[in-house]
Amino acid sequence: MKFYSYIENNDDKKINIYVDMDGVLAEYDIGNFDYGTIRPLYSNIKRIEELVKKDNINLELLSICKNNKVVEEKKIWLKKYMPFFDVNKANLISKEEYEGIPSRELKSNYLKENTDKEEINILVDDDPDIIKCVVKNNDDVKVFHVSSWID
């Protein structure tokens, strides 16, 4: 699996991993924004739990939310299904605050403004538009589709 090979090959370096939530940690249920009903993807949550234990890895979530209400619902969901994870490391960006800016640009811009160019930065996402945008605009971010986690 490419993702884990990349991590192992860089285990002597500081690695920042940004993980999407919808479709990666939580089921992507089209049109459903009620996080009280969204199913957790336990196999991927277990991978997160293993990664946060590594000393050289800083793991954060990077997720776009339809509105501020969804931001709060996602925090509740995280506390319920990922109690080991520090919710303060969940970068939940509300589209309500950035009207008219596509999700792909919000994520790409966040990474441009918040990553340390001297460290290894990784994005794990499931959205092809976001992946293409980040690859195109963020030279210092290595991007993996969530399928690279699946064995």
N, C-alpha and C positions, 0 to 999 in steps of 0.2 A: 504494500500500500504506500503510495507516494508520500502522503502526508506524514506518516510515522517514520519513513526513511529520512525525510527532510529534517524532522525533529531530532532524530538520532544523530544525523550527520552534523548537527549544530548544537549538540548538548553542552558544549563548552562556551556557548554564547548566551546572552540575554535574549529571550524570545518573547515578543508580545503577540498574543493570539486574540483576534477579534472574531467572535462567533455570532452569526445571525441567530435569531430565535425562531421565527415562523418558518416551518418547513425543515428546520434543523433540530431544534430542541422540542418544539411543539408542533403538533400536526397542523399542516396548512389546510384549513377548512375554508374553502372559497366563500367569501361573503360573510363568514361568521367572525365577529369581533368580540364575542362574549367569552372571555377567558375562563369563566366558571365552567364552561362545557368543553374546552379544548383539551384534547388528549396529549399527555406527555409522550415523547419518544425516548423511552427508558434506555435503550441501547446507546443513544448519543449522549444522554445525560450521564450515563456511567463513564463514558469517555471523558467528559468534562471533569467529572470527579477525580479521575486518575490524573489528568493533566494539571489540575490546580495543586496537586501535591508535589510537583516537581519544582525544585528550588530555582531553576533558571527560567521558569515560565511565569509570565504575567498574563492571566486570561481575563478578558473582558467580553461582555456581550455588546453587540452593536445592532440595534433593531429600530426600524422605522415604525411609527405608530400612527394610525389614522387621526387620532386626536388625543387630548390630554387625559380623557377618561380611560382610554386604552392603556396609556402609560401607567396609570395607577393599577389597572387590572393585571397588567403584566407583572408588576412588582408583587402583587398578591400571589399570582401563579408561581412565580419564582420561589417565594418563601415556602409555598406548599410543596412543590415538586423538586426543588433544589436547595434544601435547607443548609447545605454545606457551602453554598455560594454567597459571597458578600454582595448584596443587592446594590451597594454603592458602586460596584463595578459593572453595573448594567447601564449602558449608554442608550437610553430610550429616547429617541428623537421624535417629537410630535410634529406631524405635518401641519397641524393647526398653527404652529409657530412659524412655519416656513411655507406659506401658501404659494402654490404655483411652481415649487421646485420639485422635480422628480426625485423619487427615492434613490435612484442610482447616483444622482448628483449629491444628495445629502450625505450618503455614505462615503463617496469619494472625497468630498470636501472635508468631512469629519476626519478621515484618515490623513489627509494632507496637513491638517492643522494640529493633529494630536499625536502623531507618531514621532518617535525618536529615530532620526535617519541613521544614527550610528548603531542601532540595534536591529535585530531581525523582526520584521513585522509581517504577520500572516492574517489573512481574512479567510474564514470558512463561511460559505454562503451557498444558497440553492438557486438563486435567481440569475438566469443567464444575462439579463440586461445589466444587473449590478456588477456581475463578474466582468463582463466586457468593459464597462465604464472604468472600473477600478484598475484593470490591467492596462487600459489605454492611458489613464491619467495619473497613476501612482506607481512610478518606477521602483520605489523602495518597498512596495508591498507584494509579497508572494501570495497568490490567490489559489485556493483549493475549493473545488465543488464538494459539497457534503458527501457525495458518493465516494470520495477518496477515503472516507472513514469506514466504509462498508467492506467487510471481508467475505 
